[in-house]
Amino acid sequence: MFLGGLTLVPFVLNWSFQRQSEGKTLPPGPRGLPIVGSLLHIDPEKPFEYFETVAQDYGPISKVYMGSKLFIIITDVDILRKYFGKPAFCGRAPLDLPFKIMEGYGLIAAEGEHWAYQRQFTAKFMKDVGMRGGTTHAKMEMEERLMSSVRYFIAKLQEDEAVSLDEPLQQTIGNMLNDIIFGLRYGPSDSRWQRIQSLRENGVKRLKMSQAANLIPFLSHFVQGHLDEFSQGIKETHVEYQRVIDMRKSEFDDRGEYQGPKCLVGDYLKVQKEIRFKNPFSEEARSFSDKQLCYLAGDIFGAGIDTTVNTIQWSILYLCRRGRIQEEIYEDIKNRCGSEITLQDRPNLGYLVAFINEVMRMKPAVPMGVPHGTTEEVPLEGYTIPKGTTIIPLIWAINGEERYWRSPTVFSPNRFLNNPDHMELRPQDHFIPFQVGKRRCVGEEFGMDMIFLFLGNLLRNYEVMFSPQDLYYDINCYPDFAFTLHPMPYLVQLVKRPAFD
Ligand code: HEM
C-alpha cells in the first residue's frame, strides 16, 4: 500500500507541474483530480449539464480534464464559426471510441484527404437528389420516394389505442434512409433488416458501456468484451451491405452504364469505376474502396436515423403536453393544405417549422455536438491548443444562453417567427443544431424534410394525446445517453381527424 503510494508521488508531482505550465496557454477551467480529472462530477445521463456549469463559471472557452484527456468547451457561436472553418480544427476528436475503432473509414471518423474526397462525393450526391441547392425535378422525385414510406406509416396507424410509435418510426425513417442509400426498402418482418436493427441497438449499448475507456485508457482491458462485440456487429452488418453492393454492381449493363435505382451506393460505384479507370493507383482510387462504401453507408444511416427519430419523438411529446400548439398547427393544415402534406406546403406551415426548431432547441439531438479534434497545435483567441485536443461545441449550453434567447427555459415556437400569421420564419444565426463550418452536417436538409413530412402527415391525420399512464411523464429524463438525446419510452392515443379536400 505504502509502496503503491510512493510510486504515485512522481505522477502527482508531474501532473501538478504540467497543469501549472499548461495554465498559461490553455483556457480556464476546473483543475480536476489526478487520473480521473473532473470525471467524478459527471452524471452519465446528462454529461452536458456539467459542461454547461463549467462554461457558466469559466466563460465561452473553457477546459475540462476528463480522465487524462483535455477537452475544450466552446459556447460562443461566432467563435465556432470562426474556427470550425479552419482545417486544423476539423479533425475528429482523438477518442478511441467510436472514432478510432472506425479506422478512419466512413465520413464521420474520416480525416485529411480521404475525408475531403468522401465529403465531396456525399455532398454532390445530396445535391443530385435535390438537397443542398439541387434541381427541383430531382427534389420532387426524392420527395415522392419519401412519401411512399410516410403513406405506409399512416396507413398502418390505428385509432384509440395506447400505442408506442417507436417501432413504426424506426421502420419508416429507417426505410427512407435505406431507399436513399441502398435503393431498397425492407419489410418490417424481413429477418435481415431485423438483424441489422438489433445489431445497431446492441452496438450503441456496447459503445456506451465502454465509454470510460476513452478517458482512462487502462480501463480498456475491462471493456474489451464490449468492444469485440461492437466490432463483430459492424462486420456482420457489412456482410448484408456487401450483398446489396454486389446486387447494385450487377446492374451495370454491357456498355458499363448503371441501370439500377438512383441511390448513394449506385452513384458511388459509378464514381469508383471512373476513378479506377483514370488511375487505379491514385490516392483517390484507394479512397473509394468497397470497405469504405460499407462504412460510409453505415455512417449515413447511423447519423441519419437517431437524430431524426429522436427529434420526432420529442416533438410528439411536446404536442401531447401542449394541446393548444397542436391545435394551432392543425388549423394551419386545415386552412392551407390538401389531404396530403408535401414539401410545397412548407411556406404555408411556418408554425410547424418553428415548432420543430423550438423542439430542436430545447432537446437537441446531439447536445454536445459531434466533437472535433485539432490536427496540429493551434491558436484560439489568445490561447494555444495542443494537437489532438477534443473540442466540444456545446449546443446544449448555446441553446440555453440568455444572451442568445429571451426566456430560454420557456417553450415558445413563436421565437422563430416574424409575425403572427405563421408565414414568415425569423432567421436565428445562433441556432446551430447541425453545427457550423467545413464539417457541418451533410444530411441537414434531408433530415428536416423527413421530420416535416412525417409530422405534417401525422398531424394531418391524427390528434396525438398521452395515454392515461403517461400523464405524469418526466420530459427532463434522459435515459441511456450515448451521443444522442432520446426520451423515455411513452405511449400515445391517436384520434382520427376528419377528411377534407
Ligand atoms: C435532426 C437531424 C440531424 C441533426 C440534428 C444532425 C446533426 C449533426 C451534427 C451536429 C453533425 C456534426 C457536424 C460537425 O462535425 O461539424 C452532423 C454530422 C453529420 N451528419 Fe447529421 N444531423 C441530422 C441528420 C442527418 C441526416 C438525415 C443525415 C444523413 C442522411 C446526416 C448525416 C451526417 C453525416 C454523414 C455527418 C458527418 C459529416 C462529416 O463528418 O463530414 N445527418 N450531423
Residues whose N, C-alpha, C, O or C-beta is under 5 A from the ligand:
A	BS01	HEM	L107 I108 R119 D299 I300 A303 G304 T307 T308 T311 A365 V366 G369 V370 P433 F434 Q435 V436 R439 R440 C441 V442 G443 E444 F446 G447
